[in-house]
Amino acid sequence: FTNGCFDVMHIGHVSYLKQAAALGDCLVVAINSDQSVRTLGKAPDRPIFPQEQRANMLAALECVDYVVVFNEKTPCKVLEEIRPNVLVKGGTYQINEIVGREIVQAYGGEVLALGETPGVSTTEILARLRGDGPMRFAA
């Protein structure tokens, strides 16, 4: 199980989703609804892509088995319902920063921060597209 906005998909997302899928038999990706993204303090124009498009892009990836959209600010309610064996986030997170870790650890599940793709983030990509930086991406 992993979660996030997945608003502007990039290679970092794909890499970490492939890593996540390799940890189990089934990968569930929970995404913040459009309403939920707006509560997270991101730029006023976020999300860039509506939830249906974000969900469809994720569902098209071979490594993703199920996509769930949630309206709350956190995925805690979904975690309590699904009770995944493993909760993962990308490598920009420390274990103690992963929302819902207490829920998963309480029933014996594992919480992991996976690899990171340096120089690639949605925030950086949007800054470049808005003209706040060079339009060059890491190779």
C-alpha positions as CSV (number, residue, x, y, z in Angstrom):
1,F,0.0,0.0,0.0
2,T,1.1,3.5,-0.8
3,N,-0.6,6.8,-1.1
4,G,-0.1,10.3,-2.4
5,C,-1.4,13.0,-4.8
6,F,0.4,11.6,-7.8
7,D,-0.6,14.9,-9.5
8,V,2.2,15.2,-12.0
9,M,3.6,11.7,-12.6
10,H,7.3,11.4,-13.1
11,I,10.1,8.8,-13.2
12,G,10.5,9.0,-9.4
13,H,6.9,7.8,-8.9
14,V,7.3,5.0,-11.4
15,S,10.5,3.8,-9.8
16,Y,9.1,3.7,-6.3
17,L,5.9,2.1,-7.4
18,K,7.9,-0.7,-9.1
19,Q,9.9,-1.1,-5.8
20,A,6.7,-1.2,-3.8
21,A,5.1,-3.8,-6.1
22,A,8.1,-6.1,-5.6
23,L,7.4,-6.2,-1.9
24,G,4.1,-8.1,-2.1
25,D,1.5,-9.9,-4.2
26,C,-0.7,-6.8,-4.7
27,L,-0.1,-3.1,-4.8
28,V,-2.9,-0.7,-3.7
29,V,-2.3,3.0,-4.4
30,A,-4.6,5.4,-2.6
31,I,-4.7,8.9,-4.1
32,N,-6.0,12.1,-2.5
33,S,-9.2,13.3,-4.1
34,D,-9.2,16.8,-5.7
35,Q,-10.9,18.1,-2.6
36,S,-8.3,16.5,-0.4
37,V,-5.3,17.9,-2.4
38,R,-6.7,21.4,-1.9
39,T,-6.5,20.9,1.9
40,L,-2.8,20.0,1.9
41,G,-1.4,23.5,1.4
42,K,0.0,23.0,-2.1
43,A,-0.2,25.7,-4.8
44,P,-3.6,27.2,-5.4
45,D,-3.8,25.6,-8.9
46,R,-3.3,22.1,-7.5
47,P,-4.2,19.5,-8.4
48,I,-3.1,20.0,-12.0
49,F,-4.8,16.8,-13.1
50,P,-8.3,15.8,-11.8
51,Q,-8.6,12.7,-9.7
52,E,-10.1,10.6,-12.5
53,Q,-7.1,11.2,-14.7
54,R,-4.6,10.6,-11.9
55,A,-6.3,7.3,-11.0
56,N,-6.4,6.2,-14.6
57,M,-2.7,6.9,-15.2
58,L,-1.8,4.9,-12.1
59,A,-4.1,2.1,-13.0
60,A,-2.4,1.8,-16.4
61,L,0.9,0.9,-14.8
62,E,1.7,-2.8,-14.8
63,C,2.9,-2.7,-11.2
64,V,-0.3,-1.2,-9.8
65,D,-3.2,-3.6,-9.0
66,Y,-5.8,-1.3,-7.4
67,V,-6.3,2.5,-7.1
68,V,-8.5,4.0,-4.4
69,V,-9.5,7.7,-4.1
70,F,-9.9,9.1,-0.6
71,N,-11.4,12.4,0.4
72,E,-9.8,12.8,3.8
73,K,-6.6,14.7,4.4
74,T,-4.8,11.5,5.4
75,P,-5.1,7.8,4.2
76,C,-5.7,6.6,7.8
77,K,-9.3,5.5,7.2
78,V,-8.3,3.6,4.1
79,L,-5.4,1.9,6.0
80,E,-7.8,0.8,8.8
81,E,-10.1,-0.7,6.2
82,I,-7.6,-2.4,4.0
83,R,-5.0,-3.3,6.6
84,P,-2.0,-3.8,4.3
85,N,0.9,-5.9,5.3
86,V,3.3,-3.2,4.1
87,L,3.0,0.6,3.9
88,V,5.5,2.4,1.8
89,K,6.4,5.9,0.7
90,G,9.1,7.3,-1.5
91,G,12.6,7.9,-0.3
92,T,12.0,11.6,0.5
93,Y,10.3,10.4,3.7
94,Q,11.7,9.2,6.9
95,I,9.8,6.3,8.6
96,N,8.6,8.6,11.4
97,E,7.1,11.0,8.8
98,I,5.0,8.4,7.1
99,V,1.3,9.1,7.9
100,G,-0.5,6.0,9.1
101,R,2.6,4.1,10.3
102,E,1.2,3.7,13.8
103,I,-1.9,2.0,12.4
104,V,0.1,-0.5,10.3
105,Q,2.7,-1.2,13.0
106,A,-0.1,-1.7,15.6
107,Y,-1.2,-4.9,13.9
108,G,2.3,-6.1,13.0
109,G,2.6,-4.6,9.5
110,E,5.8,-3.2,8.1
111,V,6.5,0.5,7.2
112,L,9.2,1.4,4.7
113,A,10.7,4.4,2.9
114,L,11.9,3.3,-0.5
115,G,14.4,4.7,-2.9
116,E,14.5,8.3,-4.2
117,T,15.2,9.6,-7.7
118,P,17.4,12.7,-7.1
119,G,16.5,15.9,-8.9
120,V,13.0,14.8,-9.8
121,S,10.0,16.0,-7.8
122,T,6.5,17.3,-8.7
123,T,7.3,20.6,-7.0
124,E,10.5,21.0,-9.0
125,I,8.8,20.1,-12.3
126,L,6.0,22.6,-11.7
127,A,8.5,25.3,-10.7
128,R,10.3,24.7,-14.0
129,L,7.1,24.8,-16.0
130,R,6.1,28.0,-14.3
131,G,9.4,29.5,-15.4
132,D,11.1,29.4,-11.9
133,G,14.0,27.3,-13.1
134,P,15.8,25.7,-16.0
135,M,13.8,23.2,-18.1
136,R,16.4,20.5,-17.7
137,F,15.8,17.2,-16.0
138,A,18.3,14.9,-14.4
139,A,19.4,12.1,-16.7
